[in-house]
């Protein structure tokens, strides 16, 4: 899945976010996973 990764806290003008492909997370016992589209 694609996700925006915050690499460091910075002003938005410094472009601290990076779009990356990451593994789909899996819910553990007692957790739920919510899909946002």
PDB file of N, CA, C and O in Angstrom:
ATOM      1  N   UNK A   1       0.834  -1.167   0.000  1.00  0.00           N
ATOM      2  CA  UNK A   1       0.000   0.000   0.000  1.00  0.00           C
ATOM      3  C   UNK A   1       0.879   1.231   0.000  1.00  0.00           C
ATOM      4  O   UNK A   1       2.054   1.166   0.363  1.00  0.00           O
ATOM      5  N   UNK A   2       0.314   2.346  -0.405  1.00  0.00           N
ATOM      6  CA  UNK A   2       1.070   3.598  -0.406  1.00  0.00           C
ATOM      7  C   UNK A   2       0.761   4.364   0.875  1.00  0.00           C
ATOM      8  O   UNK A   2      -0.366   4.338   1.371  1.00  0.00           O
ATOM      9  N   UNK A   3       1.764   5.038   1.398  1.00  0.00           N
ATOM     10  CA  UNK A   3       1.598   5.811   2.631  1.00  0.00           C
ATOM     11  C   UNK A   3       2.515   7.021   2.594  1.00  0.00           C
ATOM     12  O   UNK A   3       3.599   6.982   2.012  1.00  0.00           O
ATOM     13  N   UNK A   4       2.064   8.089   3.220  1.00  0.00           N
ATOM     14  CA  UNK A   4       2.909   9.270   3.391  1.00  0.00           C
ATOM     15  C   UNK A   4       3.710   9.076   4.671  1.00  0.00           C
ATOM     16  O   UNK A   4       3.132   8.838   5.731  1.00  0.00           O
ATOM     17  N   UNK A   5       5.006   9.172   4.586  1.00  0.00           N
ATOM     18  CA  UNK A   5       5.912   8.979   5.719  1.00  0.00           C
ATOM     19  C   UNK A   5       6.445  10.345   6.152  1.00  0.00           C
ATOM     20  O   UNK A   5       6.972  11.106   5.341  1.00  0.00           O
ATOM     21  N   UNK A   6       6.297  10.637   7.441  1.00  0.00           N
ATOM     22  CA  UNK A   6       6.853  11.873   7.995  1.00  0.00           C
ATOM     23  C   UNK A   6       8.267  11.552   8.464  1.00  0.00           C
ATOM     24  O   UNK A   6       8.455  10.894   9.487  1.00  0.00           O
ATOM     25  N   UNK A   7       9.257  12.017   7.714  1.00  0.00           N
ATOM     26  CA  UNK A   7      10.648  11.704   8.023  1.00  0.00           C
ATOM     27  C   UNK A   7      11.205  12.559   9.152  1.00  0.00           C
ATOM     28  O   UNK A   7      12.094  12.118   9.880  1.00  0.00           O
ATOM     29  N   UNK A   8      10.694  13.774   9.307  1.00  0.00           N
ATOM     30  CA  UNK A   8      11.134  14.655  10.384  1.00  0.00           C
ATOM     31  C   UNK A   8      10.068  15.719  10.587  1.00  0.00           C
ATOM     32  O   UNK A   8       9.294  16.007   9.673  1.00  0.00           O
ATOM     33  N   UNK A   9      10.022  16.301  11.769  1.00  0.00           N
ATOM     34  CA  UNK A   9       9.114  17.410  12.016  1.00  0.00           C
ATOM     35  C   UNK A   9       9.742  18.663  11.432  1.00  0.00           C
ATOM     36  O   UNK A   9      10.853  19.049  11.796  1.00  0.00           O
ATOM     37  N   UNK A  10       9.013  19.288  10.522  1.00  0.00           N
ATOM     38  CA  UNK A  10       9.533  20.488   9.873  1.00  0.00           C
ATOM     39  C   UNK A  10       8.373  21.263   9.278  1.00  0.00           C
ATOM     40  O   UNK A  10       7.257  20.752   9.180  1.00  0.00           O
ATOM     41  N   UNK A  11       8.637  22.486   8.885  1.00  0.00           N
ATOM     42  CA  UNK A  11       7.624  23.286   8.208  1.00  0.00           C
ATOM     43  C   UNK A  11       7.266  22.617   6.884  1.00  0.00           C
ATOM     44  O   UNK A  11       8.106  21.976   6.253  1.00  0.00           O
ATOM     45  N   UNK A  12       6.010  22.774   6.473  1.00  0.00           N
ATOM     46  CA  UNK A  12       5.562  22.133   5.239  1.00  0.00           C
ATOM     47  C   UNK A  12       6.374  22.605   4.035  1.00  0.00           C
ATOM     48  O   UNK A  12       6.527  21.860   3.067  1.00  0.00           O
ATOM     49  N   UNK A  13       6.888  23.814   4.081  1.00  0.00           N
ATOM     50  CA  UNK A  13       7.718  24.330   2.983  1.00  0.00           C
ATOM     51  C   UNK A  13       9.000  23.511   2.798  1.00  0.00           C
ATOM     52  O   UNK A  13       9.588  23.509   1.716  1.00  0.00           O
ATOM     53  N   UNK A  14       9.423  22.826   3.843  1.00  0.00           N
ATOM     54  CA  UNK A  14      10.630  21.994   3.772  1.00  0.00           C
ATOM     55  C   UNK A  14      10.340  20.590   3.246  1.00  0.00           C
ATOM     56  O   UNK A  14      11.253  19.776   3.110  1.00  0.00           O
ATOM     57  N   UNK A  15       9.073  20.306   2.951  1.00  0.00           N
ATOM     58  CA  UNK A  15       8.631  19.034   2.384  1.00  0.00           C
ATOM     59  C   UNK A  15       9.087  17.823   3.211  1.00  0.00           C
ATOM     60  O   UNK A  15       9.839  16.986   2.711  1.00  0.00           O
ATOM     61  N   UNK A  16       8.642  17.723   4.464  1.00  0.00           N
ATOM     62  CA  UNK A  16       9.073  16.618   5.314  1.00  0.00           C
ATOM     63  C   UNK A  16       8.383  15.281   5.009  1.00  0.00           C
ATOM     64  O   UNK A  16       8.796  14.246   5.532  1.00  0.00           O
ATOM     65  N   UNK A  17       7.339  15.289   4.169  1.00  0.00           N
ATOM     66  CA  UNK A  17       6.620  14.055   3.848  1.00  0.00           C
ATOM     67  C   UNK A  17       7.196  13.385   2.608  1.00  0.00           C
ATOM     68  O   UNK A  17       7.650  14.045   1.673  1.00  0.00           O
ATOM     69  N   UNK A  18       7.165  12.039   2.629  1.00  0.00           N
ATOM     70  CA  UNK A  18       7.672  11.253   1.497  1.00  0.00           C
ATOM     71  C   UNK A  18       6.653  10.157   1.198  1.00  0.00           C
ATOM     72  O   UNK A  18       6.245   9.437   2.110  1.00  0.00           O
ATOM     73  N   UNK A  19       6.233  10.015  -0.061  1.00  0.00           N
ATOM     74  CA  UNK A  19       5.317   8.957  -0.464  1.00  0.00           C
ATOM     75  C   UNK A  19       6.108   7.671  -0.654  1.00  0.00           C
ATOM     76  O   UNK A  19       7.107   7.649  -1.374  1.00  0.00           O
ATOM     77  N   UNK A  20       5.653   6.587   0.003  1.00  0.00           N
ATOM     78  CA  UNK A  20       6.396   5.332  -0.055  1.00  0.00           C
ATOM     79  C   UNK A  20       5.439   4.153  -0.146  1.00  0.00           C
ATOM     80  O   UNK A  20       4.285   4.241   0.275  1.00  0.00           O
ATOM     81  N   UNK A  21       5.923   3.061  -0.693  1.00  0.00           N
ATOM     82  CA  UNK A  21       5.193   1.799  -0.728  1.00  0.00           C
ATOM     83  C   UNK A  21       5.592   1.027   0.532  1.00  0.00           C
ATOM     84  O   UNK A  21       6.775   0.769   0.757  1.00  0.00           O
ATOM     85  N   UNK A  22       4.603   0.659   1.351  1.00  0.00           N
ATOM     86  CA  UNK A  22       4.867  -0.041   2.611  1.00  0.00           C
ATOM     87  C   UNK A  22       3.999  -1.296   2.689  1.00  0.00           C
ATOM     88  O   UNK A  22       2.973  -1.363   2.011  1.00  0.00           O
ATOM     89  N   UNK A  23       4.376  -2.288   3.491  1.00  0.00           N
ATOM     90  CA  UNK A  23       3.558  -3.491   3.637  1.00  0.00           C
ATOM     91  C   UNK A  23       2.199  -3.152   4.261  1.00  0.00           C
ATOM     92  O   UNK A  23       2.097  -2.255   5.097  1.00  0.00           O
ATOM     93  N   UNK A  24       1.166  -3.875   3.847  1.00  0.00           N
ATOM     94  CA  UNK A  24      -0.161  -3.689   4.425  1.00  0.00           C
ATOM     95  C   UNK A  24      -0.142  -4.180   5.871  1.00  0.00           C
ATOM     96  O   UNK A  24       0.274  -5.311   6.125  1.00  0.00           O
ATOM     97  N   UNK A  25      -0.583  -3.355   6.824  1.00  0.00           N
ATOM     98  CA  UNK A  25      -0.576  -3.781   8.226  1.00  0.00           C
ATOM     99  C   UNK A  25      -1.674  -4.816   8.496  1.00  0.00           C
ATOM    100  O   UNK A  25      -2.696  -4.835   7.809  1.00  0.00           O
ATOM    101  N   UNK A  26      -1.463  -5.657   9.477  1.00  0.00           N
ATOM    102  CA  UNK A  26      -2.448  -6.659   9.882  1.00  0.00           C
ATOM    103  C   UNK A  26      -2.839  -6.394  11.329  1.00  0.00           C
ATOM    104  O   UNK A  26      -1.989  -6.115  12.175  1.00  0.00           O
ATOM    105  N   UNK A  27      -4.142  -6.485  11.603  1.00  0.00           N
ATOM    106  CA  UNK A  27      -4.638  -6.264  12.966  1.00  0.00           C
ATOM    107  C   UNK A  27      -4.207  -7.425  13.864  1.00  0.00           C
ATOM    108  O   UNK A  27      -4.256  -8.588  13.463  1.00  0.00           O
ATOM    109  N   UNK A  28      -3.792  -7.093  15.067  1.00  0.00           N
ATOM    110  CA  UNK A  28      -3.424  -8.096  16.063  1.00  0.00           C
ATOM    111  C   UNK A  28      -4.642  -8.386  16.927  1.00  0.00           C
ATOM    112  O   UNK A  28      -5.675  -7.737  16.764  1.00  0.00           O
ATOM    113  N   UNK A  29      -4.547  -9.334  17.832  1.00  0.00           N
ATOM    114  CA  UNK A  29      -5.650  -9.641  18.743  1.00  0.00           C
ATOM    115  C   UNK A  29      -6.058  -8.390  19.504  1.00  0.00           C
ATOM    116  O   UNK A  29      -5.209  -7.688  20.054  1.00  0.00           O
ATOM    117  N   UNK A  30      -7.359  -8.108  19.538  1.00  0.00           N
ATOM    118  CA  UNK A  30      -7.868  -6.951  20.259  1.00  0.00           C
ATOM    119  C   UNK A  30      -7.795  -5.655  19.468  1.00  0.00           C
ATOM    120  O   UNK A  30      -8.143  -4.598  19.995  1.00  0.00           O
ATOM    121  N   UNK A  31      -7.348  -5.708  18.203  1.00  0.00           N
ATOM    122  CA  UNK A  31      -7.241  -4.522  17.360  1.00  0.00           C
ATOM    123  C   UNK A  31      -8.170  -4.668  16.159  1.00  0.00           C
ATOM    124  O   UNK A  31      -8.614  -5.769  15.835  1.00  0.00           O
ATOM    125  N   UNK A  32      -8.453  -3.557  15.512  1.00  0.00           N
ATOM    126  CA  UNK A  32      -9.190  -3.581  14.255  1.00  0.00           C
ATOM    127  C   UNK A  32      -8.402  -2.785  13.228  1.00  0.00           C
ATOM    128  O   UNK A  32      -7.582  -1.937  13.580  1.00  0.00           O
ATOM    129  N   UNK A  33      -8.654  -3.063  11.965  1.00  0.00           N
ATOM    130  CA  UNK A  33      -8.027  -2.312  10.882  1.00  0.00           C
ATOM    131  C   UNK A  33      -9.148  -1.634  10.113  1.00  0.00           C
ATOM    132  O   UNK A  33     -10.135  -2.279   9.759  1.00  0.00           O
ATOM    133  N   UNK A  34      -9.009  -0.352   9.854  1.00  0.00           N
ATOM    134  CA  UNK A  34     -10.024   0.423   9.154  1.00  0.00           C
ATOM    135  C   UNK A  34      -9.471   0.828   7.797  1.00  0.00           C
ATOM    136  O   UNK A  34      -8.381   1.392   7.704  1.00  0.00           O
ATOM    137  N   UNK A  35     -10.229   0.537   6.747  1.00  0.00           N
ATOM    138  CA  UNK A  35      -9.820   0.905   5.391  1.00  0.00           C
ATOM    139  C   UNK A  35     -10.380   2.283   5.063  1.00  0.00           C
ATOM    140  O   UNK A  35     -11.579   2.524   5.202  1.00  0.00           O
ATOM    141  N   UNK A  36      -9.512   3.177   4.632  1.00  0.00           N
ATOM    142  CA  UNK A  36      -9.907   4.526   4.236  1.00  0.00           C
ATOM    143  C   UNK A  36      -9.613   4.656   2.750  1.00  0.00           C
ATOM    144  O   UNK A  36      -8.495   4.409   2.300  1.00  0.00           O
ATOM    145  N   UNK A  37     -10.629   5.046   2.001  1.00  0.00           N
ATOM    146  CA  UNK A  37     -10.434   5.183   0.551  1.00  0.00           C
ATOM    147  C   UNK A  37     -10.683   6.593   0.104  1.00  0.00           C
ATOM    148  O   UNK A  37     -10.566   6.893  -1.083  1.00  0.00           O
TER     149      UNK A  37
END
